[in-house]
Amino acid sequence: MSDESRPTGAAELLAHARERYAGRAFDEAERAFRAAVGQARHQGQNALRIHAQCELASVWRTCGGYRRAGLLFALTLPAAERVFGPESVEVAKVCNEWGVLGKYTGRFQQAEALYGRALTILEAARGGEHEDVATVCHNLGGLAHARGDHEAGEPWARRAAEIRARLLGERHPRVAADLAAWAALVEGRGRPDEAEALLRRALAVFEAAYGPEHHDVAAALHNLAALRHRRGDLDEALAHYLRALAVKDAVLGPGHPESAITLINLGALYRARHQPGEAHACYGRAVELLRRAAPDHPHLAAARRGRAAACASLAPPANEK
């Protein structure tokens, strides 16, 4: 982009940043969001500054910068309350985005409170049949899954899928994302056939809409791999885990902490296949990703335990020379 065509006003910078973010040009998006925040502050445009701050924090979260994303969300929420009012839709957006970060970093109680506040605001402002409401319901289901509470999560996931299907149609990729999240909870409740059908349906929609390399494709592949793993089909599970990891590395970059859960599961699969060397490598990479991004993440302990177990399997017996 030439200097003459480069956006300079806060609103132009914010629009440019959103365009770059949608195109997954994260470095450019971060620079543009930073510039929009600075320009909005300089011009006294407080509402625009808050939007830019929230979206900058979301970029950092997407790129694995969990610590600084949390700090910026913590600054942005009270500012949004002052500028827009504590019951505003803008406050609900900040709460929802910060809640996603809480789930990623294992701060589940904080995430639940933020999602709950966002849902209360949105139901009052938008009514029960709105896509923003569906988004928070989807996130509440995902949070329950992360906590292992599948019974509590399934109604949220079902509600999200039903709202969005009525609004967008059955073949929309956002509906497919709801189906994939619902599937994980259904499987957790002991209905693996139903879960697998939902996952394969979602994966087909994602691949048709986005092609083979997309974050939602990777997430569905990971979940399908986990399901096939639990059902004892180690070969198909391995193929899906490896493909999910390759897509995550291509889309998010090889140093992104979101790959850690796939690596942990892949390590467990390799141990089940009696391949301790491969398992040790997967667990080791997961430890490094989580240690850098979120040193108090609950999955970090599991990765360290898996690495230690794989290392023990690699060691020769004590009486072997």
C-alpha angles and dihedrals in degrees: 000000000000122000090249094056096040111113114246107173119085094243092048091048091050092050090048091049092052091050091051091046092050087052090051091241089141100172092052091044092052092051092048094047090049090050091047091053092050095045093046090051091049092049094044093242097147098171092052091045091056092050090050093047093051092049092045089054089050090052090052090049091050090051093048098257092133099157098054091039089057092049092051094047088051090055095042100051097062090043090053090049091053097045102037104020129258094271096048127124088237090060089049090055093053091047092051094047092047089047090058089055090050090055092048092051097043096251091133100161092052091047092051092052092048094047091047092053092047092051094049091051095045096047089052094046103035106021126238097290102063130113092234088058090049090052093055091045088053090051093048089053091050091049091052089050091051088053092048093244099130095162092058093043102051097072090052093050093046091049092051093050094046095048093048095044090055091049102039109018132254097280098053115119092230089057088049089054089055091049091051092051091046090051092059090055094044090053090049088056092057102264102115098160092055091045093051092050091052092048095049090048091051093046092053091053093048094049092047092048101038110016125238099306111063135115093243090051089053093049092050091047091051092051093046090050091051091050093049089046092055090047090055099251096129096168096056091041090054092051092050094045092050092048092046090051092048092051092047091050091049096046103034102022128256094273097057116123093219087076090064097084091051089049092050092050091045089052090053090050092051090051089052088051090051093246102131095166093059090042092052091051092051095047091045093054091047091052092053094047094049096039091058097041106035114001092186095049112135092226091060092074090051091051092050092049091050092048091051092049092049090048091052089052090052094053116093118242114278093249093049115104 
